[in-house]
Amino acid sequence: MPRMLSSATALRAAAPADSDVIAQLSAGGVFEVLELAGGNAWGVARGPGLVGYIDAGALGGAA
């Protein structure tokens, strides 16, 4: 499910909020959601092409 990011967020290596940050994603970017669980979204950041976890609260509407 491609979704726009409504706010900037960290792309993390694992689900816990204190896991390593892979990249900082900007508001307005597209995140391909593959799974939603426990307040996190796992998927692919379309711009940099990196896979990881973000806070699901940063997701906006469909892209």
N, CA, C, O and CB atoms as a CASP TS submission, in Angstrom:
PFRMAT TS
TARGET T0000
AUTHOR 0000-0000-0000
METHOD Language model
MODEL 1
PARENT N/A
ATOM      1  N   MET     1       0.844  -1.179   0.000  1.00  0.00           N
ATOM      2  CA  MET     1       0.000   0.000   0.000  1.00  0.00           C
ATOM      3  C   MET     1       0.889   1.242   0.000  1.00  0.00           C
ATOM      4  O   MET     1       1.472   1.551   1.039  1.00  0.00           O
ATOM      5  CB  MET     1      -0.960  -0.002   1.222  1.00  0.00           C
ATOM      6  N   PRO     2       1.021   1.952  -1.082  1.00  0.00           N
ATOM      7  CA  PRO     2       1.801   3.186  -1.072  1.00  0.00           C
ATOM      8  C   PRO     2       1.060   4.289  -0.304  1.00  0.00           C
ATOM      9  O   PRO     2      -0.099   4.590  -0.589  1.00  0.00           O
ATOM     10  CB  PRO     2       2.099   3.645  -2.516  1.00  0.00           C
ATOM     11  N   ARG     3       1.745   4.878   0.664  1.00  0.00           N
ATOM     12  CA  ARG     3       1.160   5.943   1.485  1.00  0.00           C
ATOM     13  C   ARG     3       2.111   7.123   1.532  1.00  0.00           C
ATOM     14  O   ARG     3       3.330   6.953   1.557  1.00  0.00           O
ATOM     15  CB  ARG     3       0.848   5.439   2.918  1.00  0.00           C
ATOM     16  N   MET     4       1.547   8.316   1.544  1.00  0.00           N
ATOM     17  CA  MET     4       2.338   9.540   1.710  1.00  0.00           C
ATOM     18  C   MET     4       2.672   9.684   3.190  1.00  0.00           C
ATOM     19  O   MET     4       1.880   9.297   4.049  1.00  0.00           O
ATOM     20  CB  MET     4       1.565  10.805   1.177  1.00  0.00           C
ATOM     21  N   LEU     5       3.830  10.235   3.485  1.00  0.00           N
ATOM     22  CA  LEU     5       4.192  10.530   4.867  1.00  0.00           C
ATOM     23  C   LEU     5       3.641  11.910   5.225  1.00  0.00           C
ATOM     24  O   LEU     5       3.920  12.894   4.540  1.00  0.00           O
ATOM     25  CB  LEU     5       5.746  10.470   5.071  1.00  0.00           C
ATOM     26  N   SER     6       2.864  11.974   6.290  1.00  0.00           N
ATOM     27  CA  SER     6       2.270  13.242   6.713  1.00  0.00           C
ATOM     28  C   SER     6       3.237  14.061   7.559  1.00  0.00           C
ATOM     29  O   SER     6       3.038  15.260   7.753  1.00  0.00           O
ATOM     30  CB  SER     6       0.987  12.989   7.494  1.00  0.00           C
ATOM     31  N   SER     7       4.284  13.411   8.061  1.00  0.00           N
ATOM     32  CA  SER     7       5.310  14.101   8.836  1.00  0.00           C
ATOM     33  C   SER     7       6.649  13.399   8.636  1.00  0.00           C
ATOM     34  O   SER     7       6.700  12.233   8.243  1.00  0.00           O
ATOM     35  CB  SER     7       4.933  14.148  10.343  1.00  0.00           C
ATOM     36  N   ALA     8       7.720  14.119   8.909  1.00  0.00           N
ATOM     37  CA  ALA     8       9.053  13.521   8.827  1.00  0.00           C
ATOM     38  C   ALA     8       9.162  12.435   9.892  1.00  0.00           C
ATOM     39  O   ALA     8       8.578  12.551  10.970  1.00  0.00           O
ATOM     40  CB  ALA     8      10.175  14.601   9.010  1.00  0.00           C
ATOM     41  N   THR     9       9.906  11.392   9.587  1.00  0.00           N
ATOM     42  CA  THR     9      10.049  10.280  10.527  1.00  0.00           C
ATOM     43  C   THR     9      11.348   9.543  10.275  1.00  0.00           C
ATOM     44  O   THR     9      11.944   9.651   9.203  1.00  0.00           O
ATOM     45  CB  THR     9       8.860   9.314  10.416  1.00  0.00           C
ATOM     46  N   ALA    10      11.780   8.791  11.277  1.00  0.00           N
ATOM     47  CA  ALA    10      12.991   7.978  11.156  1.00  0.00           C
ATOM     48  C   ALA    10      12.632   6.612  10.578  1.00  0.00           C
ATOM     49  O   ALA    10      11.628   6.013  10.965  1.00  0.00           O
ATOM     50  CB  ALA    10      13.696   7.821  12.534  1.00  0.00           C
ATOM     51  N   LEU    11      13.444   6.130   9.665  1.00  0.00           N
ATOM     52  CA  LEU    11      13.345   4.763   9.165  1.00  0.00           C
ATOM     53  C   LEU    11      14.307   3.946  10.013  1.00  0.00           C
ATOM     54  O   LEU    11      15.512   4.198  10.014  1.00  0.00           O
ATOM     55  CB  LEU    11      13.683   4.660   7.609  1.00  0.00           C
ATOM     56  N   ARG    12      13.769   2.963  10.738  1.00  0.00           N
ATOM     57  CA  ARG    12      14.556   2.195  11.697  1.00  0.00           C
ATOM     58  C   ARG    12      14.841   0.781  11.186  1.00  0.00           C
ATOM     59  O   ARG    12      14.097   0.245  10.365  1.00  0.00           O
ATOM     60  CB  ARG    12      13.830   2.130  13.040  1.00  0.00           C
ATOM     61  N   ALA    13      15.925   0.190  11.682  1.00  0.00           N
ATOM     62  CA  ALA    13      16.318  -1.163  11.295  1.00  0.00           C
ATOM     63  C   ALA    13      15.405  -2.230  11.888  1.00  0.00           C
ATOM     64  O   ALA    13      15.263  -3.309  11.313  1.00  0.00           O
ATOM     65  CB  ALA    13      17.743  -1.425  11.718  1.00  0.00           C
ATOM     66  N   ALA    14      14.783  -1.941  13.031  1.00  0.00           N
ATOM     67  CA  ALA    14      13.909  -2.887  13.713  1.00  0.00           C
ATOM     68  C   ALA    14      12.722  -2.132  14.303  1.00  0.00           C
ATOM     69  O   ALA    14      12.716  -0.901  14.326  1.00  0.00           O
ATOM     70  CB  ALA    14      14.679  -3.661  14.822  1.00  0.00           C
ATOM     71  N   ALA    15      11.732  -2.856  14.772  1.00  0.00           N
ATOM     72  CA  ALA    15      10.503  -2.236  15.273  1.00  0.00           C
ATOM     73  C   ALA    15      10.671  -1.378  16.529  1.00  0.00           C
ATOM     74  O   ALA    15      10.030  -0.331  16.616  1.00  0.00           O
ATOM     75  CB  ALA    15       9.510  -3.296  15.554  1.00  0.00           C
ATOM     76  N   PRO    16      11.503  -1.766  17.513  1.00  0.00           N
ATOM     77  CA  PRO    16      11.610  -0.936  18.723  1.00  0.00           C
ATOM     78  C   PRO    16      12.041   0.499  18.414  1.00  0.00           C
ATOM     79  O   PRO    16      12.895   0.731  17.559  1.00  0.00           O
ATOM     80  CB  PRO    16      12.598  -1.565  19.695  1.00  0.00           C
ATOM     81  N   ALA    17      11.444   1.449  19.117  1.00  0.00           N
ATOM     82  CA  ALA    17      11.708   2.865  18.875  1.00  0.00           C
ATOM     83  C   ALA    17      13.174   3.245  19.090  1.00  0.00           C
ATOM     84  O   ALA    17      13.634   4.248  18.544  1.00  0.00           O
ATOM     85  CB  ALA    17      10.834   3.704  19.774  1.00  0.00           C
ATOM     86  N   ASP    18      13.916   2.458  19.878  1.00  0.00           N
ATOM     87  CA  ASP    18      15.317   2.788  20.135  1.00  0.00           C
ATOM     88  C   ASP    18      16.290   2.021  19.227  1.00  0.00           C
ATOM     89  O   ASP    18      17.494   2.007  19.483  1.00  0.00           O
ATOM     90  CB  ASP    18      15.646   2.503  21.585  1.00  0.00           C
ATOM     91  N   SER    19      15.770   1.385  18.168  1.00  0.00           N
ATOM     92  CA  SER    19      16.649   0.654  17.244  1.00  0.00           C
ATOM     93  C   SER    19      17.409   1.632  16.345  1.00  0.00           C
ATOM     94  O   SER    19      17.072   2.814  16.278  1.00  0.00           O
ATOM     95  CB  SER    19      15.828  -0.340  16.380  1.00  0.00           C
ATOM     96  N   ASP    20      18.424   1.135  15.663  1.00  0.00           N
ATOM     97  CA  ASP    20      19.269   1.966  14.798  1.00  0.00           C
ATOM     98  C   ASP    20      18.450   2.658  13.714  1.00  0.00           C
ATOM     99  O   ASP    20      17.563   2.055  13.110  1.00  0.00           O
ATOM    100  CB  ASP    20      20.368   1.117  14.156  1.00  0.00           C
ATOM    101  N   VAL    21      18.759   3.933  13.475  1.00  0.00           N
ATOM    102  CA  VAL    21      18.106   4.714  12.427  1.00  0.00           C
ATOM    103  C   VAL    21      18.884   4.532  11.128  1.00  0.00           C
ATOM    104  O   VAL    21      20.090   4.776  11.075  1.00  0.00           O
ATOM    105  CB  VAL    21      18.018   6.226  12.819  1.00  0.00           C
ATOM    106  N   ILE    22      18.182   4.100  10.085  1.00  0.00           N
ATOM    107  CA  ILE    22      18.780   3.883   8.769  1.00  0.00           C
ATOM    108  C   ILE    22      18.799   5.182   7.970  1.00  0.00           C
ATOM    109  O   ILE    22      19.778   5.497   7.294  1.00  0.00           O
ATOM    110  CB  ILE    22      18.012   2.793   7.998  1.00  0.00           C
ATOM    111  N   ALA    23      17.696   5.934   8.061  1.00  0.00           N
ATOM    112  CA  ALA    23      17.560   7.175   7.297  1.00  0.00           C
ATOM    113  C   ALA    23      16.474   8.033   7.920  1.00  0.00           C
ATOM    114  O   ALA    23      15.631   7.539   8.670  1.00  0.00           O
ATOM    115  CB  ALA    23      17.238   6.883   5.809  1.00  0.00           C
ATOM    116  N   GLN    24      16.499   9.316   7.606  1.00  0.00           N
ATOM    117  CA  GLN    24      15.433  10.236   7.993  1.00  0.00           C
ATOM    118  C   GLN    24      14.578  10.463   6.749  1.00  0.00           C
ATOM    119  O   GLN    24      15.091  10.848   5.698  1.00  0.00           O
ATOM    120  CB  GLN    24      16.009  11.601   8.569  1.00  0.00           C
ATOM    121  N   LEU    25      13.290  10.228   6.871  1.00  0.00           N
ATOM    122  CA  LEU    25      12.371  10.401   5.748  1.00  0.00           C
ATOM    123  C   LEU    25      11.617  11.714   5.893  1.00  0.00           C
ATOM    124  O   LEU    25      11.220  12.086   6.997  1.00  0.00           O
ATOM    125  CB  LEU    25      11.384   9.218   5.658  1.00  0.00           C
ATOM    126  N   SER    26      11.422  12.399   4.810  1.00  0.00           N
ATOM    127  CA  SER    26      10.753  13.706   4.806  1.00  0.00           C
ATOM    128  C   SER    26       9.252  13.565   4.629  1.00  0.00           C
ATOM    129  O   SER    26       8.769  12.618   4.008  1.00  0.00           O
ATOM    130  CB  SER    26      11.321  14.590   3.701  1.00  0.00           C
ATOM    131  N   ALA    27       8.522  14.525   5.186  1.00  0.00           N
ATOM    132  CA  ALA    27       7.078  14.600   4.958  1.00  0.00           C
ATOM    133  C   ALA    27       6.843  14.735   3.459  1.00  0.00           C
ATOM    134  O   ALA    27       7.583  15.434   2.767  1.00  0.00           O
ATOM    135  CB  ALA    27       6.432  15.798   5.741  1.00  0.00           C
ATOM    136  N   GLY    28       5.817  14.067   2.968  1.00  0.00           N
ATOM    137  CA  GLY    28       5.491  14.116   1.548  1.00  0.00           C
ATOM    138  C   GLY    28       6.113  12.985   0.751  1.00  0.00           C
ATOM    139  O   GLY    28       5.731  12.755  -0.397  1.00  0.00           O
ATOM    140  N   GLY    29       7.068  12.272   1.342  1.00  0.00           N
ATOM    141  CA  GLY    29       7.667  11.119   0.679  1.00  0.00           C
ATOM    142  C   GLY    29       6.687   9.954   0.645  1.00  0.00           C
ATOM    143  O   GLY    29       5.679   9.958   1.351  1.00  0.00           O
ATOM    144  N   VAL    30       6.988   8.964  -0.177  1.00  0.00           N
ATOM    145  CA  VAL    30       6.113   7.795  -0.304  1.00  0.00           C
ATOM    146  C   VAL    30       6.750   6.608   0.408  1.00  0.00           C
ATOM    147  O   VAL    30       7.936   6.327   0.234  1.00  0.00           O
ATOM    148  CB  VAL    30       5.845   7.457  -1.802  1.00  0.00           C
ATOM    149  N   PHE    31       5.945   5.915   1.214  1.00  0.00           N
ATOM    150  CA  PHE    31       6.379   4.715   1.927  1.00  0.00           C
ATOM    151  C   PHE    31       5.451   3.585   1.520  1.00  0.00           C
ATOM    152  O   PHE    31       4.235   3.681   1.683  1.00  0.00           O
ATOM    153  CB  PHE    31       6.374   4.927   3.488  1.00  0.00           C
ATOM    154  N   GLU    32       6.030   2.512   0.988  1.00  0.00           N
ATOM    155  CA  GLU    32       5.257   1.329   0.575  1.00  0.00           C
ATOM    156  C   GLU    32       5.045   0.446   1.797  1.00  0.00           C
ATOM    157  O   GLU    32       5.966  -0.252   2.219  1.00  0.00           O
ATOM    158  CB  GLU    32       5.988   0.532  -0.572  1.00  0.00           C
ATOM    159  N   VAL    33       3.861   0.466   2.364  1.00  0.00           N
ATOM    160  CA  VAL    33       3.558  -0.309   3.570  1.00  0.00           C
ATOM    161  C   VAL    33       3.335  -1.772   3.192  1.00  0.00           C
ATOM    162  O   VAL    33       2.479  -2.094   2.367  1.00  0.00           O
ATOM    163  CB  VAL    33       2.308   0.265   4.302  1.00  0.00           C
ATOM    164  N   LEU    34       4.123  -2.649   3.813  1.00  0.00           N
ATOM    165  CA  LEU    34       3.973  -4.084   3.606  1.00  0.00           C
ATOM    166  C   LEU    34       3.267  -4.747   4.785  1.00  0.00           C
ATOM    167  O   LEU    34       2.618  -5.781   4.629  1.00  0.00           O
ATOM    168  CB  LEU    34       5.335  -4.728   3.383  1.00  0.00           C
ATOM    169  N   GLU    35       3.401  -4.132   5.989  1.00  0.00           N
ATOM    170  CA  GLU    35       2.756  -4.685   7.183  1.00  0.00           C
ATOM    171  C   GLU    35       2.581  -3.597   8.231  1.00  0.00           C
ATOM    172  O   GLU    35       3.464  -2.760   8.419  1.00  0.00           O
ATOM    173  CB  GLU    35       3.580  -5.861   7.760  1.00  0.00           C
ATOM    174  N   LEU    36       1.444  -3.608   8.910  1.00  0.00           N
ATOM    175  CA  LEU    36       1.167  -2.719  10.041  1.00  0.00           C
ATOM    176  C   LEU    36       1.014  -3.581  11.287  1.00  0.00           C
ATOM    177  O   LEU    36       0.247  -4.544  11.288  1.00  0.00           O
ATOM    178  CB  LEU    36      -0.121  -1.848   9.790  1.00  0.00           C
ATOM    179  N   ALA    37       1.747  -3.237  12.357  1.00  0.00           N
ATOM    180  CA  ALA    37       1.646  -4.002  13.600  1.00  0.00           C
ATOM    181  C   ALA    37       2.190  -3.187  14.764  1.00  0.00           C
ATOM    182  O   ALA    37       3.261  -2.589  14.664  1.00  0.00           O
ATOM    183  CB  ALA    37       2.402  -5.339  13.483  1.00  0.00           C
ATOM    184  N   GLY    38       1.453  -3.165  15.861  1.00  0.00           N
ATOM    185  CA  GLY    38       1.931  -2.544  17.092  1.00  0.00           C
ATOM    186  C   GLY    38       2.347  -1.095  16.982  1.00  0.00           C
ATOM    187  O   GLY    38       3.300  -0.687  17.645  1.00  0.00           O
ATOM    188  N   GLY    39       1.679  -0.315  16.183  1.00  0.00           N
ATOM    189  CA  GLY    39       2.014   1.100  16.042  1.00  0.00           C
ATOM    190  C   GLY    39       3.152   1.373  15.081  1.00  0.00           C
ATOM    191  O   GLY    39       3.583   2.517  14.937  1.00  0.00           O
ATOM    192  N   ASN    40       3.648   0.329  14.418  1.00  0.00           N
ATOM    193  CA  ASN    40       4.733   0.462  13.446  1.00  0.00           C
ATOM    194  C   ASN    40       4.250   0.040  12.069  1.00  0.00           C
ATOM    195  O   ASN    40       3.327  -0.761  11.926  1.00  0.00           O
ATOM    196  CB  ASN    40       5.956  -0.379  13.869  1.00  0.00           C
ATOM    197  N   ALA    41       4.897   0.600  11.066  1.00  0.00           N
ATOM    198  CA  ALA    41       4.682   0.154   9.687  1.00  0.00           C
ATOM    199  C   ALA    41       6.019  -0.346   9.174  1.00  0.00           C
ATOM    200  O   ALA    41       7.045   0.313   9.340  1.00  0.00           O
ATOM    201  CB  ALA    41       4.105   1.310   8.772  1.00  0.00           C
ATOM    202  N   TRP    42       6.002  -1.513   8.550  1.00  0.00           N
ATOM    203  CA  TRP    42       7.204  -2.077   7.938  1.00  0.00           C
ATOM    204  C   TRP    42       7.038  -1.999   6.439  1.00  0.00           C
ATOM    205  O   TRP    42       5.975  -2.324   5.912  1.00  0.00           O
ATOM    206  CB  TRP    42       7.456  -3.550   8.402  1.00  0.00           C
ATOM    207  N   GLY    43       8.089  -1.567   5.738  1.00  0.00           N
ATOM    208  CA  GLY    43       7.984  -1.469   4.299  1.00  0.00           C
ATOM    209  C   GLY    43       9.204  -0.848   3.663  1.00  0.00           C
ATOM    210  O   GLY    43      10.307  -0.899   4.207  1.00  0.00           O
ATOM    211  N   VAL    44       8.983  -0.253   2.489  1.00  0.00           N
ATOM    212  CA  VAL    44      10.068   0.297   1.667  1.00  0.00           C
ATOM    213  C   VAL    44       9.876   1.801   1.505  1.00  0.00           C
ATOM    214  O   VAL    44       8.804   2.264   1.113  1.00  0.00           O
ATOM    215  CB  VAL    44      10.121  -0.399   0.275  1.00  0.00           C
ATOM    216  N   ALA    45      10.925   2.555   1.810  1.00  0.00           N
ATOM    217  CA  ALA    45      10.933   3.996   1.543  1.00  0.00           C
ATOM    218  C   ALA    45      11.252   4.156   0.062  1.00  0.00           C
ATOM    219  O   ALA    45      12.365   3.854  -0.368  1.00  0.00           O
ATOM    220  CB  ALA    45      11.984   4.771   2.460  1.00  0.00           C
ATOM    221  N   ARG    46      10.300   4.620  -0.709  1.00  0.00           N
ATOM    222  CA  ARG    46      10.428   4.650  -2.164  1.00  0.00           C
ATOM    223  C   ARG    46      11.622   5.466  -2.647  1.00  0.00           C
ATOM    224  O   ARG    46      12.340   5.018  -3.541  1.00  0.00           O
ATOM    225  CB  ARG    46       9.172   5.202  -2.769  1.00  0.00           C
ATOM    226  N   GLY    47      11.849   6.630  -2.092  1.00  0.00           N
ATOM    227  CA  GLY    47      12.954   7.487  -2.557  1.00  0.00           C
ATOM    228  C   GLY    47      14.305   6.804  -2.452  1.00  0.00           C
ATOM    229  O   GLY    47      14.946   6.557  -3.473  1.00  0.00           O
ATOM    230  N   PRO    48      14.760   6.486  -1.228  1.00  0.00           N
ATOM    231  CA  PRO    48      16.072   5.847  -1.100  1.00  0.00           C
ATOM    232  C   PRO    48      16.056   4.340  -1.366  1.00  0.00           C
ATOM    233  O   PRO    48      17.117   3.731  -1.501  1.00  0.00           O
ATOM    234  CB  PRO    48      16.614   6.096   0.276  1.00  0.00           C
ATOM    235  N   GLY    49      14.877   3.737  -1.444  1.00  0.00           N
ATOM    236  CA  GLY    49      14.783   2.301  -1.703  1.00  0.00           C
ATOM    237  C   GLY    49      15.220   1.443  -0.542  1.00  0.00           C
ATOM    238  O   GLY    49      15.657   0.310  -0.743  1.00  0.00           O
ATOM    239  N   LEU    50      15.113   1.958   0.672  1.00  0.00           N
ATOM    240  CA  LEU    50      15.526   1.230   1.867  1.00  0.00           C
ATOM    241  C   LEU    50      14.332   0.579   2.553  1.00  0.00           C
ATOM    242  O   LEU    50      13.223   1.113   2.531  1.00  0.00           O
ATOM    243  CB  LEU    50      16.244   2.163   2.837  1.00  0.00           C
ATOM    244  N   VAL    51      14.571  -0.581   3.164  1.00  0.00           N
ATOM    245  CA  VAL    51      13.526  -1.316   3.880  1.00  0.00           C
ATOM    246  C   VAL    51      13.705  -1.113   5.374  1.00  0.00           C
ATOM    247  O   VAL    51      14.824  -1.171   5.884  1.00  0.00           O
ATOM    248  CB  VAL    51      13.561  -2.828   3.526  1.00  0.00           C
ATOM    249  N   GLY    52      12.605  -0.874   6.077  1.00  0.00           N
ATOM    250  CA  GLY    52      12.686  -0.717   7.522  1.00  0.00           C
ATOM    251  C   GLY    52      11.333  -0.426   8.132  1.00  0.00           C
ATOM    252  O   GLY    52      10.290  -0.626   7.511  1.00  0.00           O
ATOM    253  N   TYR    53      11.377   0.050   9.360  1.00  0.00           N
ATOM    254  CA  TYR    53      10.187   0.344  10.163  1.00  0.00           C
ATOM    255  C   TYR    53      10.054   1.829  10.403  1.00  0.00           C
ATOM    256  O   TYR    53      11.052   2.526  10.583  1.00  0.00           O
ATOM    257  CB  TYR    53      10.237  -0.396  11.497  1.00  0.00           C
ATOM    258  N   ILE    54       8.829   2.316  10.405  1.00  0.00           N
ATOM    259  CA  ILE    54       8.538   3.695  10.783  1.00  0.00           C
ATOM    260  C   ILE    54       7.384   3.701  11.773  1.00  0.00           C
ATOM    261  O   ILE    54       6.668   2.710  11.916  1.00  0.00           O
ATOM    262  CB  ILE    54       8.202   4.561   9.537  1.00  0.00           C
ATOM    263  N   ASP    55       7.214   4.828  12.454  1.00  0.00           N
ATOM    264  CA  ASP    55       6.048   5.027  13.317  1.00  0.00           C
ATOM    265  C   ASP    55       4.833   5.156  12.416  1.00  0.00           C
ATOM    266  O   ASP    55       4.804   6.026  11.545  1.00  0.00           O
ATOM    267  CB  ASP    55       6.212   6.294  14.240  1.00  0.00           C
ATOM    268  N   ALA    56       3.832   4.311  12.607  1.00  0.00           N
ATOM    269  CA  ALA    56       2.634   4.313  11.753  1.00  0.00           C
ATOM    270  C   ALA    56       1.899   5.644  11.833  1.00  0.00           C
ATOM    271  O   ALA    56       1.142   5.974  10.920  1.00  0.00           O
ATOM    272  CB  ALA    56       1.689   3.171  12.153  1.00  0.00           C
ATOM    273  N   GLY    57       2.097   6.411  12.887  1.00  0.00           N
ATOM    274  CA  GLY    57       1.463   7.714  13.024  1.00  0.00           C
ATOM    275  C   GLY    57       1.939   8.720  11.992  1.00  0.00           C
ATOM    276  O   GLY    57       1.298   9.751  11.790  1.00  0.00           O
ATOM    277  N   ALA    58       3.056   8.433  11.336  1.00  0.00           N
ATOM    278  CA  ALA    58       3.589   9.345  10.321  1.00  0.00           C
ATOM    279  C   ALA    58       2.940   9.126   8.951  1.00  0.00           C
ATOM    280  O   ALA    58       3.189   9.889   8.017  1.00  0.00           O
ATOM    281  CB  ALA    58       5.100   9.171  10.207  1.00  0.00           C
ATOM    282  N   LEU    59       2.115   8.094   8.830  1.00  0.00           N
ATOM    283  CA  LEU    59       1.486   7.782   7.547  1.00  0.00           C
ATOM    284  C   LEU    59       0.300   8.690   7.278  1.00  0.00           C
ATOM    285  O   LEU    59      -0.519   8.941   8.162  1.00  0.00           O
ATOM    286  CB  LEU    59       1.041   6.326   7.513  1.00  0.00           C
ATOM    287  N   GLY    60       0.218   9.174   6.063  1.00  0.00           N
ATOM    288  CA  GLY    60      -0.928   9.961   5.623  1.00  0.00           C
ATOM    289  C   GLY    60      -1.800   9.124   4.699  1.00  0.00           C
ATOM    290  O   GLY    60      -1.915   7.909   4.865  1.00  0.00           O
ATOM    291  N   GLY    61      -2.396   9.773   3.749  1.00  0.00           N
ATOM    292  CA  GLY    61      -3.302   9.104   2.810  1.00  0.00           C
ATOM    293  C   GLY    61      -2.569   8.337   1.732  1.00  0.00           C
ATOM    294  O   GLY    61      -1.340   8.320   1.661  1.00  0.00           O
ATOM    295  N   ALA    62      -3.377   7.699   0.891  1.00  0.00           N
ATOM    296  CA  ALA    62      -2.841   6.903  -0.216  1.00  0.00           C
ATOM    297  C   ALA    62      -2.047   7.770  -1.172  1.00  0.00           C
ATOM    298  O   ALA    62      -2.398   8.924  -1.419  1.00  0.00           O
ATOM    299  CB  ALA    62      -3.970   6.195  -0.969  1.00  0.00           C
ATOM    300  N   ALA    63      -0.976   7.206  -1.706  1.00  0.00           N
ATOM    301  CA  ALA    63      -0.127   7.944  -2.644  1.00  0.00           C
ATOM    302  C   ALA    63      -0.565   7.674  -4.073  1.00  0.00           C
ATOM    303  O   ALA    63       0.027   8.206  -5.012  1.00  0.00           O
ATOM    304  CB  ALA    63       1.356   7.563  -2.458  1.00  0.00           C
TER
END
